[in-house]
Amino acid sequence: DRMEQHATLDLDGKGGFHLVHDLDHPDKVGQTVAKNDGDSAPRDKVAVAAQGMEAYALAGTVYVRPRYGKFVSRRPEPGELDRLRETAETILGDDLELLSPGLAVRDVGAGSVLGHATRKLELSLGEGATAGSDDEPRHAWRKTLKVSKLSGQVEVDAATGGPLAGKLDAEYSVPREGGQLVTHVVVTVASRSAAVLHAPDAIPSPHRPRPMIERNQLLQGLAPPAGTAAARQPQ
């Protein structure tokens, strides 16, 4: 099996950002047909394995689409912008947590990303690459996990430890009846500076203009009316 994730977060320094999150294999994306030469352009035909999402956050509006669909514009929901940013900020840490029994980390010096001082950490296969120790019942399978390959590098913010850029290439196996499941994991994360971000072409988010009227029509005789119709109901 192969699991591949790539996340890029472009920041304009004013609260706006552009997130691209791909969950597929580059070869699969190459099999899709673009309407023009832009790599992020809508596809006429998308391979089943091409998954992920793309989002812009600009001036109180969020533009979201599945890869490679049509952008839909709407007001962001409470906490949605933080959750979108966390998509790029947490996927690498989640995989490193899974592979921690086989992980060795070495500090290789200082760096800089987006004007933030960073520490560069080199990732490699450690000596204890045998089994995990997660006591969560639903993670019992992790105790049988064996890491056979691991390499990469991460740049973390020197002040907060948050990952700003990195790459992971690893392979692990889990015993299964009649054999074992071998999984190859590839993850890349990049935070970049964007001087100007432009809103993409988008359609308004679909909405129902008269949801309460439709609700009363559908439930007529089955439930009491709601909304203004309830106020007109004889007491």
C-alpha positions as CSV (number, residue, x, y, z in Angstrom):
1,D,0.0,0.0,0.0
2,R,1.1,3.6,-0.5
3,M,0.0,6.7,1.3
4,E,1.1,10.0,0.0
5,Q,0.2,13.5,1.3
6,H,1.5,16.9,0.2
7,A,0.5,20.2,1.8
8,T,1.5,23.7,0.8
9,L,0.4,26.8,2.8
10,D,1.0,30.2,1.2
11,L,0.6,33.1,3.7
12,D,0.2,36.8,2.7
13,G,1.1,38.2,6.2
14,K,-2.3,39.8,6.5
15,G,-4.3,36.9,7.7
16,G,-5.0,35.5,4.2
17,F,-3.7,32.1,3.1
18,H,-3.9,29.6,0.3
19,L,-3.9,25.9,1.2
20,V,-3.3,22.9,-1.2
21,H,-3.7,19.4,0.3
22,D,-3.1,16.5,-2.0
23,L,-3.7,12.9,-1.1
24,D,-2.6,10.8,-4.0
25,H,0.3,9.6,-6.0
26,P,1.9,12.1,-8.5
27,D,1.5,9.6,-11.3
28,K,-2.3,9.5,-10.7
29,V,-2.6,13.3,-10.9
30,G,-0.6,13.1,-14.1
31,Q,-3.4,10.9,-15.6
32,T,-6.0,13.6,-15.2
33,V,-6.8,15.9,-18.0
34,A,-6.5,19.7,-17.4
35,K,-8.7,22.3,-19.2
36,N,-5.6,24.5,-19.5
37,D,-1.9,24.4,-18.6
38,G,-2.4,25.4,-15.0
39,D,-1.6,22.5,-12.6
40,S,-4.4,23.6,-10.3
41,A,-6.9,24.1,-13.1
42,P,-10.2,22.2,-13.0
43,R,-10.0,18.8,-14.6
44,D,-12.3,17.4,-17.3
45,K,-11.5,13.9,-16.0
46,V,-10.1,13.1,-12.6
47,A,-8.5,9.8,-11.6
48,V,-10.2,8.1,-8.7
49,A,-7.0,8.2,-6.7
50,A,-6.7,12.0,-7.0
51,Q,-8.1,13.3,-3.7
52,G,-7.6,16.3,-1.5
53,M,-8.8,19.8,-1.3
54,E,-7.8,23.4,-1.9
55,A,-8.8,26.6,-0.1
56,Y,-8.3,30.3,0.0
57,A,-9.1,32.5,2.9
58,L,-9.4,36.2,2.0
59,A,-11.2,39.2,3.4
60,G,-13.8,37.3,5.5
61,T,-14.5,34.8,2.7
62,V,-13.4,31.3,2.3
63,Y,-13.1,29.6,-1.2
64,V,-13.1,25.8,-1.0
65,R,-13.1,23.0,-3.6
66,P,-12.3,19.3,-3.7
67,R,-9.3,18.5,-5.9
68,Y,-10.0,19.4,-8.8
69,G,-13.5,20.7,-8.7
70,K,-15.1,24.2,-8.8
71,F,-14.4,26.7,-6.0
72,V,-17.4,27.6,-3.8
73,S,-17.4,30.9,-1.9
74,R,-19.0,31.5,1.5
75,R,-18.5,33.0,4.9
76,P,-16.2,30.8,7.0
77,E,-17.8,28.8,9.8
78,P,-16.6,29.3,13.4
79,G,-13.1,27.9,13.8
80,E,-12.9,26.8,10.1
81,L,-9.9,28.9,9.2
82,D,-7.9,27.5,12.1
83,R,-8.9,23.9,11.1
84,L,-7.8,24.6,7.5
85,R,-4.4,25.8,8.6
86,E,-4.0,22.8,10.9
87,T,-4.4,20.6,7.9
88,A,-0.9,21.7,6.8
89,E,0.5,22.0,10.3
90,T,-0.5,18.6,11.7
91,I,-0.2,15.9,9.0
92,L,3.5,15.5,9.4
93,G,3.4,15.3,13.2
94,D,0.6,12.7,13.0
95,D,2.7,10.4,10.9
96,L,5.8,11.0,13.0
97,E,3.8,10.0,16.1
98,L,2.8,6.8,14.4
99,L,6.4,6.0,13.4
100,S,8.0,7.2,16.7
101,P,9.1,3.6,17.7
102,G,11.5,3.7,14.7
103,L,12.4,7.3,14.7
104,A,15.8,8.9,15.5
105,V,16.1,12.7,15.4
106,R,19.3,14.7,15.1
107,D,19.6,18.5,15.3
108,V,21.7,19.7,12.3
109,G,21.6,23.4,12.8
110,A,19.7,26.6,12.5
111,G,17.6,27.8,9.6
112,S,14.9,30.3,8.6
113,V,11.4,29.9,7.1
114,L,9.1,32.9,6.5
115,G,11.4,35.1,8.7
116,H,11.1,32.7,11.6
117,A,14.3,31.2,13.1
118,T,14.1,27.4,12.9
119,R,16.0,24.3,13.9
120,K,16.7,21.7,11.2
121,L,16.0,18.2,12.4
122,E,17.3,15.2,10.4
123,L,15.1,12.1,10.6
124,S,16.4,8.6,10.3
125,L,15.7,5.0,11.3
126,G,16.4,4.4,15.0
127,E,17.6,1.2,16.7
128,G,14.3,0.6,18.4
129,A,12.3,0.2,15.2
130,T,10.2,-2.8,16.4
131,A,6.9,-1.9,18.1
132,G,4.9,0.9,19.4
133,S,3.6,1.4,23.0
134,D,0.2,3.1,22.3
135,D,-2.2,2.0,25.0
136,E,-5.3,3.3,23.3
137,P,-7.5,0.2,22.6
138,R,-8.3,1.2,19.1
139,H,-4.6,1.6,18.4
140,A,-3.7,-1.9,19.6
141,W,-2.4,-2.8,16.1
142,R,0.4,-0.2,16.5
143,K,2.1,-2.5,19.1
144,T,2.9,-4.9,16.2
145,L,4.1,-2.2,13.9
146,K,7.7,-2.5,12.6
147,V,9.4,0.4,10.9
148,S,11.9,-0.8,8.2
149,K,12.7,2.5,6.4
150,L,12.7,6.1,7.5
151,S,14.4,9.3,6.3
152,G,13.6,13.0,6.0
153,Q,14.1,16.4,7.4
154,V,11.9,18.9,9.4
155,E,12.3,22.6,10.1
156,V,10.5,23.6,13.3
157,D,10.0,27.1,14.6
158,A,12.8,27.7,17.2
159,A,10.3,29.3,19.6
160,T,7.2,27.2,19.4
161,G,8.4,23.9,17.8
162,G,5.7,24.1,15.1
163,P,6.7,22.4,11.8
164,L,7.1,25.0,9.0
165,A,8.6,22.7,6.4
166,G,9.6,19.1,6.1
167,K,9.6,15.8,4.2
168,L,9.2,12.2,5.4
169,D,9.8,9.0,3.5
170,A,9.1,5.8,5.5
171,E,8.0,2.2,5.3
172,Y,6.4,0.1,8.0
173,S,4.7,-3.3,8.2
174,V,1.9,-4.8,10.4
175,P,1.2,-8.5,10.6
176,R,-2.0,-9.7,9.0
177,E,-3.5,-13.2,8.7
178,G,-1.7,-15.0,5.9
179,G,1.1,-12.4,5.7
180,Q,1.7,-8.7,6.5
181,L,0.6,-5.3,5.3
182,V,3.5,-3.1,4.1
183,T,2.8,0.6,3.8
184,H,5.0,3.2,2.2
185,V,4.4,6.7,3.5
186,V,5.5,9.9,1.8
187,V,4.7,13.3,3.3
188,T,5.8,16.8,2.3
189,V,4.9,20.1,4.0
190,A,5.8,23.6,2.9
191,S,5.0,27.1,4.3
192,R,5.7,29.9,1.8
193,S,5.3,33.6,1.6
194,A,2.9,35.1,-0.9
195,A,3.0,38.9,-1.5
196,V,-0.5,39.0,-3.0
197,L,-3.2,36.3,-3.0
198,H,-6.1,36.7,-5.5
199,A,-9.5,35.3,-5.0
200,P,-10.3,32.5,-7.5
201,D,-13.3,32.2,-9.8
202,A,-16.0,30.7,-7.7
203,I,-19.7,30.1,-7.4
204,P,-21.8,31.2,-4.4
205,S,-22.4,28.5,-1.8
206,P,-25.8,26.8,-2.6
207,H,-28.5,27.6,-0.1
208,R,-32.3,27.1,0.4
209,P,-34.1,30.5,0.3
210,R,-37.2,29.2,2.0
211,P,-36.2,26.2,4.2
212,M,-39.0,26.7,6.8
213,I,-41.8,26.9,4.2
214,E,-40.5,23.7,2.6
215,R,-40.2,22.0,5.9
216,N,-43.8,22.8,6.8
217,Q,-45.0,21.6,3.4
218,L,-43.1,18.3,3.7
219,L,-44.3,17.6,7.2
220,Q,-47.9,18.8,6.8
221,G,-50.1,16.6,8.9
222,L,-47.1,14.8,10.4
223,A,-45.7,17.6,12.7
224,P,-46.8,21.0,13.9
225,P,-45.8,23.9,11.8
226,A,-42.7,26.0,12.7
227,G,-41.6,29.5,12.0
228,T,-44.1,32.2,11.1
229,A,-46.7,29.6,10.1
230,A,-46.7,28.4,13.8
231,A,-47.6,32.0,14.9
232,R,-50.6,32.0,12.6
233,Q,-51.8,28.6,13.9
234,P,-55.1,28.9,15.8
235,Q,-54.6,28.5,19.6
